[in-house]
Amino acid sequence: MEEGAADLRQRKKQNCTESDKMAPEERNKENSKLGRSPKYLLIQRFAKLFFGCLAAVTSGMMYAVYLSTYHERKFWFSSRQELEREITFQGDSAIYYSFYKELLKAPSFERGVYELTHNNKTISLKTINAVQQMTLYPELIASVLYQASGSEEVIEPVYFYIGIVFGLQGIYVTALFVTSWVMSGTWLAGMLTVAWFIINRTDTTRIDYSIPSRENWALPYFACQVAALTGYLKKNLNCSAEKFCYLLVNASTYTFMMMWEYSHYLLFVQAVSLFLLDSFALAQTEKVHEVYRIYLFSVIVGYLLQFENSALLVSPLLSLVVALMLSKSLQMNMKKSTFVSRLLKIMYIYLVLTVAVTLNFLLKMFIPHKENGHLLKFIEVKLGLNTTKMKYLWTPYVCMLAAFGVCSPELWMTLFKWLRLKAVHPILLALILSMAVPTIIGFSLWKEFFPRIMTELTELQEFYDPDTVELMTWIKRQAPVAAVFAGSPQLMGVIKLCTGWMVSSLPLYNDDDLLKRNENIYQIYSKRSAEDIYKILTSYKANFLVIEDSICNEVGPVRGCRVKDLLDIANGHVVCEEGDNYAYSKYGRFCHEIKMNYSPYVNYFTRVYWNRSYFVYRINTVISFQS
């Protein structure tokens, strides 16, 4: 086995050496035919590389500045107080940033990590490993960089945090630029990719309203991995470039695996694509199998660093990679252009799929893991697979492929050969169109969309939420330090961030207990009795209840999709109409009835604060049943 591996490495080294030796000779012959000197070609290539890299880096930097400027215009961020800035983080974003704040407040980094991995100050009656459960490695890295770089005296923590995310988005755009450039051979494709990415921003990213989301940290590394992988699989690549691409694929794959809990699903899709390319001889087998080893090592490293995350061991990625490596011997023995070869190819594909499915089934049988079936639905929503429009994972690469199709001379030449053009030479026409068409498209996009983007940046928007600010201020001034608050998970995330008080639930979707908690506490917006709600809240040791008018009085455009509608359907309390056969509830909607201040609601709950948007009730410990 070791001798075979050594022979393989030796052959690859010889091939690299031979290709490096042969390439200059072939280039010199080609140049002599065209009447060009090697020096002229070297200057031409250097100029192309220089201006392409300059355009790629400039595009990324300008996009990062654009996001920062848009964020400032949208929230008036620099003119806000700290509390007003923090309420711009909503839902799970608030939770991520709150843990970043806790890390900075800890007496040492080690103590901060320990408190996160043994966290019992966030959710009542529950100790969680927040690093594992919420994939907090971005926050760990950001806090280390903030303290190690001495940025405490230069920049506020929130600006440092969002600045890193915006910078990563710039890297994201640069990586897409480079990928399109490598595929098409011209950096005009990269410029077109960036233009389409920005124009379709609502479908390419969620950075506008969810800055700390895991995908905003992870997808830039995935884009770098795709760019490096595209270069690594490219034929006639010199050894230095091949080694650089290989190292970049390694580093970006490992980092991507650590940044996002759903990363292995995306890598599985990528592995399937590589498997198909390899099966139909569209990629070099040796390089593809090197990528499989990177996948395997990434899963092992991820399993160890993510506190022995069993989800990675039962992931489809691991099963597929192991099946591919086990079936490698059959593929290596296949000969080309024969009937036996085609038969072996079919057998190879069938064998890989069979072994992968069987192995995954066996792993799930013998490795303890949680069957979170709801995660598949959640991933479907996050990736935009159930909508025709919010597809931020796929749309950037659609933009990239479209730019490649327009700018690639090879594709134009293939089209003209298929059309059998004879009037004009196909190669000349392909070169002309591969430059003219993207230039025309670029000017048309500039004329139509550039004024809109500038208007968007110059238009002063207003984010003003005094009710939430007043609520957070009241909690910090009036509520006991040991109090536990209950309400919608999204609001609880903001309360945790802005006040530091303990809450009864959080907007987390990878824990069965927290999902059950969220479902139970949402009953405050259903047609349940005061006694039922009291029992639910006291079972989680909640001291205060926050009712949101925006949920209680929600008037959605589609009836049946509102929170209260979903609760009524789940509880069988839907009003009978148009043939529906649901029973009425003998209780009114709790969030309405509790505001009336009559028995039995006043026996269980006492209103202590209210404004236009929120009603806060203390949950009575001593119950009086006097009417």
Secondary structure by P-SEA (a helix, b strand, c coil): caaaaaaaaaaaaaaaaaaaaaaaaaaaaaaaaacccaaaaaaaaaaaaaaaaaaaaaaaaaaaaaaaaaaaaacccccccaaaaaacccaaaaaaaaaaaaaaacccaaaaaaaaaacccccccccccccccccaaaaaaaaaaaaaacccccccaaaaaaaaaaaaaaaaaaaaaaaaaaacccaaaaaaaaaaaaaaccccccccccccccccccaaaaaaaaaaaaaaacccccaaaaaaaaaaaaaaaaaaaaaccaaaaaaaaaaaaaaaaaaaccccaaaaaaaaaaaaaaaaaaaaaacccccccccaaaaaaaaaaaaaaaaaacccccaaaaaaaaaaaaaaaaaaaaaaaaaaacbbbbbccaaaaaaaaaacccccccccccaaaaaaaaaaaaccaaaaaaaaaaaccccccaaaaaaaaacaaaaaaaaaaaaccaaaaaaaaabbbbbbbaaaaaaaaaaaccccccbbbbccaaaaaaaaaacccccccccccccaaaaaaaaaaacccccccaaaaaaaaaaacccbbbbbccccccccccccccaaaaaaaaacccccccccbbbbbccccaaaaaacccccccccbbbccccccbbbbbbcccccccc
